Amino acid sequence: MKRPWILHLFLMWSAGMSDLIGADNRGLAPVKKRELVFLSGNLTLAGTLLVPDRKEKCPGVVLVHGSGSSDRSNPWTKAYAEALSQRGIVVLHTDKRGCGKSEGDWRNARMDDLANDAVAALNHLRATRNVDPARVGLMGFSQGGQVVPLAATFSPAIRFAVCVSSSVIPMSEQMLDEVILSAERAGLTREETRKIGELHDLAFRFVDSRREEDWTTYAAALAKLNADHLKGNAVLDRFPKTRAVLESE
């Protein structure tokens, strides 16, 4: 069933954001696209720059993906990239680290790592000839809405931050819902899904306590589930395998 009112509201919102950051919103602009790469630490990340056909310098925004695997083919972020660029905003639409053409592995990334990726993308955007560096910011989707405020504390160059469908519950609850849904989609039994939920609880127990015995308990439970060759081993791949990653949460 088509829902044209959703598209209408989305386009109204896009136009509203354009007005808010001073973009030229006098009708839809033709958009030029070009592939690019930039560095974030030792990683090479890839993206597409969408540039509206305007004579003056334009505001710019970096789109920040949510949890899991996501790249420029994501229909959600792609729709925003198209709509915003047509309304006078230069958009940098990247592949998340470890996805598409970007190096790295999002599964072993800390929130700080993802925030630094966003800052690196923004710095590249600010140096683009068509962009007004005084009007650049970040837009995060889902878990990206938690990355964006963190990134904004890293750099004063981030002049605005937009969070789309960001979580309003603690990270532990959000991740529990996500892993349970992933387990169900993978076809795990109710008992296997229960064990996945218990593993999640053990992970966050260690995050809260930082105690050696809690790490040992979590690591042993993860090893056992991997040894059991669950049909949903892809679900287990979402869990941190090193203490350093968990300690960064």
N, C-alpha and C positions, 0 to 999 in steps of 0.2 A: 504494500500500500504506500503510495507516494504521500509525502507530507510537505507540500509546497510552503506552508506557513513557517516550517523550520528553516528552510532556505531563505525565506523572506527576512526572518529575524536575524539570521546570520549575516546577511548582506547589510541590513540596517546597522548591526553592531560593528561591522568592518568599516562602514562609512563614519560611524561615530568615533572610532579609534583614530581614523585619519584626521578628523577635525581636532581631536584632543591633542595630538602631537604636531599639529600645524602642517599636515600634508596638503598638497593641492588636490582637492576632491571635486574638481570641475569635470565630471564625467569620467568614464573608464579610459585609462591610458593604454596604448599598445605597450607590450612588455618584451624586453630583450632578455634572453637567458644565456648564461655561460657557466661552464663547469670550472671548478677551481679546487685547489688543495691548500691547506694551511697546517702549521705545526701547533700541536698542543703538547708541550714537553718534548718527549722523544717520539711521539706518535704523529703520523700524517693522517689528517682527517680530510674527508672530501665533502663537497657540497655543490649546490647550484645557486648562483646569484641571479635574482630576478630584479631587473632594473626597469622602472617605468620610463617611458619616453618623455622626459621633461627637460626643459632647458636649465632650470635652476637646480641647486642641490636639494636632495630630498632627505627626509628622515629615514632611518633604517631600523630593522629589527631582525634579531636572530631567533629562529624557532628552536625550542629545546624539547626533545622527545620525552615520552613517559618511560615507564619500566619495561623490561623485556627487550626483545629485538625490534628495532624500528629504524627505517631509513627513509629516503626521499619518496619511496613508493607508497608510504603510509597515506591512505586517502584522506584522513582527518587533517594532518598537517599540510598535505598538498593542497587541499581546498583553501586553507587559510593563506598559504603562500600565494596562490593565484589571486584571491580576492583582495588581499592587502596591496600587492604590487600593482594591480590595476587601479588602485585608488591612491597612487602617488607615494607609496612606501617601498624603499628598496628592501628586499627580503633575502636573507641568507638561510637557505634550507639545507641543512647538513644531513649526512648519514651519521647516526650515533656510533660511537667507538665500537669496533667489532662488528659493524653491520654495513651492508652495501660495500662501498669502496674505502671505508675508513679502517685504519689499523686499530689494534688493541682488542680488548675483550671486556664487554660491559659486565659480564658475570663476576669478574674479579675487581670491578671498579668501586671505589668508595664514593660517597656523595660529594666529597671534596674534589675527587677526580672529575666527576661529571660537571661540577661547577666550574672547575678550571678549564674544561673543554669549552664551556659556554663563554667564558671570558676571552679565551683565545679566538673564538669565532667572532666575538664582538670587536676585538682589536683589529682583526683583519677587515671587518666591515667598515670600521671607522676610517681606515686608510684608503678605502675605495673612492675614486675620483668623483663619483656622482652623489656621494653621501655627505650630509652635514654632520660632522662628528659631535656637535652639541645636541643632536636630537637622535640618539641611538639607544636601544634598549633590548630587552629580552622578553620573549613570550614562551611560557612553559605549559605543557599539556600533561594532565594527570600528574604522575610523579614528577614530571618536569616542573610542575608548579611548586614543588618543594625545592628543586634544584635552583630555580631562578632567584628566590630571595636570598639563598646562601651565596650565590654568585655575586649578587648586588653588594654584599658586605666585603667582597674581595677587591672591587674596583669602583672608584668614583666616576669612571667614564660611563657607567651604566646609568642613564638618565631616567629610565622608567622600567618597570617590571609588571608584566601582565600574567596572571595565573588563570588558566582555562581548565575547568573541571578538576581542580586540585582537591586533595583529600582534606577533610575537616575532622578526621579521627586520627588517633595516634598511629605512627608508622607500623607498630606491631600488629594492630588490628587490620590495617589495610593489607599488609603482606599476608596475614593469615587467610583473609578472604581470597586473595589472589592464588595462593598455593593450593587451597582446597578446591577452588574452581578448576585449576590446572589439572589436579589429580582426577577430578571427576571427568573432565574432558578426555584425559588419557585412558579412561576406562578402568581405573583402579577400583578394587572392591571397597566396600564400606570400611572394612577392617584396615586395609592398606591406606585408605584416606585418613583414617584415625591416626595411624602411625606417622603419616606425613605431618599432620597437625601437631602431634606431640614433639616431633623434631623441630618444628618451628618454635614451639614454646621453649624448648631447651636452648635454642640459639639465642632467643631474646633474654632468657635467664642469665646467660653468660654476658650478654651485652650490658645488662643492668648491674651484675655483680663483679665482673672481671676476675672471678675466683678461678684458681687452677682446677679445682674439682668440677666446676661447672663446664669448663672447656673440655675436660677429659670425658665427661658424661656425654656431651654433645658430639664430640668427635667419634666416640665409640658407637653411638646410635646411628650416625651418618654412615660409618663404615659397615655396620650390620645391614642396613637397608640396601646399600650398594651391593653387598655380597648376596643378598636375597634375590637380586636380579628382578626387581619390580618391573612390571610391564610399563610403568611410568618413570623409567630411569631419567627421562628428559626432565621430569619434575624435580628430581634430586639434583640435577645439574644447576638448578637455580640457587641451591644452598651453598654458602661460602665453604671452601675447603681448607682455608688457612686461618689461623688465629688473627693474623694482621688485618684481614678484611673485616672480620667480625668486630675487632676492637676499634675499627674506624667508624662504626655505626653510631 
